[in-house]
Amino acid sequence: MRNKLIMALTALMLAVPAFAIEDVKPDDNINATPAGYPKKYTETYIKEITPVYKVTGKEQIIYVALDMLKETDGEFSRLAVLGKNLSQRPVKIEFRNLGEINPAYASFDALGWKKGKQLYIYINPRHKDAPPGALAALLSHEALHQDEFNSLAEETYAWTMEAAVWCEIVKLHPESAEPLHPLVNRENTLKKLFERGDYTNKYLKKTVHSNDGYKNLPATSPGFEDL
């Protein structure tokens, strides 16, 4: 079955230092928290949640990001990733050089892909060291794309979800917004547009409609008939 791209995001470019795992004494490993993670996500806690999220792939930071959605409006997206979606299968998530799929995708933050009945979310490898809270917001967006159809209405809804979830994450976990990182910059930009529109899609919709990457999209798609 023909692969179809169902979503592509405009990248925000900024060179930043990578995170490093905090040095801890061996006796402290049970309470160790990787840099940029909320305090509750110790190595012990991450091991406890791994069985739930390992169906998505092998990336620990993705497990944390998905788990952080439980406290936000992104719970729908978390469940979608775990299999409550149109494919009825868990979405596979991985960091991948998007330029290998198509050179035109090299600078994208992420994209959704459908192969047969399987849904995938590919994230640009430059975001491997992003705060998991920022990845959570991005995933809340991506998980809404569940078929080979896309539209301006669908993108508007997805960008609005991403902005709303980021607002919640920053309130719940302020440390998620502290590091300088391109993905944090992206989320902060969406947050400002969301707040400027009085927590509506007013300005996010304008941004989607002016995005060159979406210029050939139809106005609506299945499940997203309203602009």
C-alpha positions as CSV (number, residue, x, y, z in Angstrom):
1,M,0.0,0.0,0.0
2,R,1.3,3.4,-0.9
3,N,2.9,5.4,1.9
4,K,1.2,8.8,2.5
5,L,2.5,11.6,4.5
6,I,-0.2,12.8,6.8
7,M,1.5,15.6,8.6
8,A,4.6,17.8,8.5
9,L,5.6,20.6,10.8
10,T,7.6,23.7,10.2
11,A,10.9,23.6,12.1
12,L,12.2,26.3,14.3
13,M,16.0,26.4,14.0
14,L,18.3,27.1,17.0
15,A,21.6,25.5,18.0
16,V,21.6,24.6,21.6
17,P,23.7,22.5,24.0
18,A,22.5,18.9,24.7
19,F,21.2,17.8,28.0
20,A,23.4,15.6,30.1
21,I,22.3,13.0,32.7
22,E,23.0,14.3,36.2
23,D,25.9,12.6,38.0
24,V,24.7,10.6,41.0
25,K,26.2,8.4,43.5
26,P,25.4,4.7,43.0
27,D,23.5,4.7,46.3
28,D,21.3,7.5,44.9
29,N,20.2,5.7,41.7
30,I,16.8,4.9,43.1
31,N,16.0,8.6,43.3
32,A,18.0,9.7,40.2
33,T,16.1,11.9,37.8
34,P,17.5,12.7,34.3
35,A,18.1,16.3,33.7
36,G,15.0,18.1,32.3
37,Y,12.6,15.5,33.7
38,P,10.0,16.3,36.4
39,K,11.1,15.0,39.8
40,K,8.7,12.1,39.9
41,Y,10.4,10.5,36.9
42,T,13.1,8.7,38.8
43,E,14.7,5.7,37.2
44,T,12.6,3.5,39.5
45,Y,9.4,5.2,38.4
46,I,10.3,5.0,34.7
47,K,10.9,1.2,35.1
48,E,7.4,1.0,36.6
49,I,5.7,2.7,33.6
50,T,7.8,1.1,30.9
51,P,5.5,-2.0,30.5
52,V,2.7,0.4,29.5
53,Y,4.6,2.3,26.9
54,K,7.1,-0.2,25.4
55,V,4.5,-1.0,22.7
56,T,5.4,2.3,21.1
57,G,9.1,1.6,20.7
58,K,12.4,1.7,22.7
59,E,12.8,5.3,23.7
60,Q,12.6,6.0,27.4
61,I,12.1,9.7,26.9
62,I,9.0,8.9,24.8
63,Y,7.6,6.8,27.7
64,V,8.0,9.8,30.0
65,A,6.5,12.2,27.5
66,L,3.4,10.0,27.0
67,D,3.0,9.5,30.7
68,M,3.0,13.3,31.2
69,L,0.0,13.6,29.0
70,K,-2.1,11.9,31.7
71,E,-2.4,15.2,33.6
72,T,-3.5,17.2,30.6
73,D,-6.1,17.5,27.8
74,G,-3.6,15.3,25.9
75,E,-5.0,12.2,27.6
76,F,-7.0,11.5,24.4
77,S,-3.7,11.6,22.4
78,R,-2.0,9.3,24.9
79,L,-4.7,6.7,24.6
80,A,-4.6,7.1,20.8
81,V,-0.9,6.3,20.8
82,L,-1.5,3.2,22.9
83,G,-4.0,1.9,20.4
84,K,-7.3,3.7,20.7
85,N,-7.1,5.1,17.2
86,L,-8.5,4.3,13.8
87,S,-6.0,1.6,13.2
88,Q,-6.7,-0.1,16.6
89,R,-2.9,-0.6,17.0
90,P,-0.3,1.2,19.1
91,V,1.5,3.9,17.2
92,K,5.2,3.3,16.7
93,I,7.3,6.3,17.6
94,E,11.0,6.8,16.9
95,F,13.6,9.5,16.3
96,R,14.6,9.3,12.6
97,N,16.5,11.3,10.1
98,L,13.6,12.6,8.1
99,G,15.8,13.6,5.2
100,E,16.3,9.9,4.5
101,I,12.6,9.7,3.8
102,N,12.7,12.7,1.6
103,P,15.3,15.5,1.5
104,A,12.5,18.0,1.7
105,Y,11.6,16.7,5.2
106,A,15.1,17.1,6.7
107,S,14.3,20.2,8.7
108,F,10.8,19.2,9.9
109,D,10.2,18.7,13.6
110,A,8.2,15.6,13.0
111,L,5.8,13.8,10.7
112,G,3.2,11.2,10.7
113,W,3.3,8.2,8.4
114,K,1.0,5.4,7.5
115,K,2.2,2.1,6.1
116,G,-0.6,-0.4,5.5
117,K,-2.6,-0.4,8.7
118,Q,0.3,0.7,10.9
119,L,0.7,4.3,12.1
120,Y,4.1,5.9,12.8
121,I,5.3,9.1,14.3
122,Y,8.8,10.1,13.3
123,I,10.6,12.8,15.3
124,N,13.6,14.7,14.1
125,P,16.7,13.4,16.0
126,R,17.7,16.9,17.1
127,H,14.8,16.6,19.6
128,K,16.2,13.6,21.4
129,D,17.5,15.9,24.1
130,A,14.4,18.0,24.3
131,P,12.5,18.2,27.7
132,P,10.0,15.3,27.7
133,G,7.3,17.9,28.4
134,A,7.9,19.5,25.1
135,L,7.9,16.2,23.4
136,A,4.6,15.4,25.1
137,A,3.0,18.6,23.6
138,L,4.3,17.6,20.2
139,L,3.0,14.0,20.5
140,S,-0.4,15.4,21.6
141,H,-0.6,17.0,18.1
142,E,0.8,14.1,16.1
143,A,-1.5,11.5,17.7
144,L,-4.5,13.2,16.2
145,H,-3.4,12.3,12.7
146,Q,-4.7,8.8,12.3
147,D,-5.3,8.2,8.6
148,E,-3.9,9.2,5.2
149,F,-6.1,12.3,5.0
150,N,-5.2,15.7,6.2
151,S,-6.7,19.2,6.0
152,L,-6.5,22.8,7.2
153,A,-9.2,22.0,9.8
154,E,-7.3,19.0,11.1
155,E,-4.0,20.9,11.4
156,T,-5.7,23.8,13.1
157,Y,-7.2,21.4,15.6
158,A,-3.9,19.6,16.1
159,W,-1.9,22.9,16.6
160,T,-4.5,24.1,19.1
161,M,-4.3,20.9,21.0
162,E,-0.5,21.1,21.1
163,A,-0.6,24.7,22.4
164,A,-3.2,23.9,25.0
165,V,-1.3,20.9,26.3
166,W,1.9,22.9,26.5
167,C,0.2,25.5,28.6
168,E,-0.9,22.8,31.0
169,I,2.5,21.2,31.1
170,V,4.3,24.4,31.8
171,K,1.9,25.1,34.7
172,L,2.3,21.5,36.1
173,H,6.0,21.2,35.4
174,P,7.7,24.6,35.0
175,E,11.1,23.0,34.6
176,S,9.9,21.8,31.1
177,A,10.1,25.3,29.8
178,E,13.5,26.2,31.3
179,P,16.1,24.7,28.9
180,L,17.0,26.5,25.7
181,H,15.9,24.1,23.0
182,P,14.4,24.4,19.5
183,L,11.4,22.4,20.6
184,V,10.8,24.5,23.6
185,N,11.0,27.6,21.4
186,R,8.4,26.0,19.1
187,E,6.0,25.3,22.0
188,N,6.4,28.8,23.4
189,T,5.6,30.3,20.1
190,L,2.4,28.3,19.9
191,K,1.5,29.1,23.5
192,K,1.8,32.8,22.7
193,L,-0.5,32.6,19.7
194,F,-3.0,30.6,21.8
195,E,-2.9,33.1,24.6
196,R,-3.1,36.0,22.2
197,G,-6.3,34.5,20.8
198,D,-7.8,34.3,24.3
199,Y,-7.2,30.6,24.4
200,T,-9.0,30.0,21.1
201,N,-7.6,28.9,17.7
202,K,-7.9,32.4,16.2
203,Y,-4.2,33.1,15.5
204,L,-3.2,29.4,15.3
205,K,-5.7,29.1,12.5
206,K,-4.1,32.0,10.6
207,T,-0.7,30.5,11.1
208,V,-1.8,27.2,9.7
209,H,-3.5,28.8,6.7
210,S,-0.3,30.8,5.9
211,N,2.0,27.8,6.2
212,D,3.5,27.0,2.8
213,G,3.7,23.3,3.8
214,Y,-0.1,23.2,4.0
215,K,-1.0,25.2,0.9
216,N,-2.2,22.2,-1.0
217,L,-4.4,20.8,1.8
218,P,-8.2,20.7,1.4
219,A,-10.3,22.7,3.9
220,T,-11.6,19.6,5.7
221,S,-10.9,15.9,6.2
222,P,-12.8,13.0,7.8
223,G,-13.5,13.9,11.4
224,F,-12.5,17.5,10.9
225,E,-15.3,19.0,8.9
226,D,-15.4,22.3,10.8
227,L,-12.9,25.1,10.5
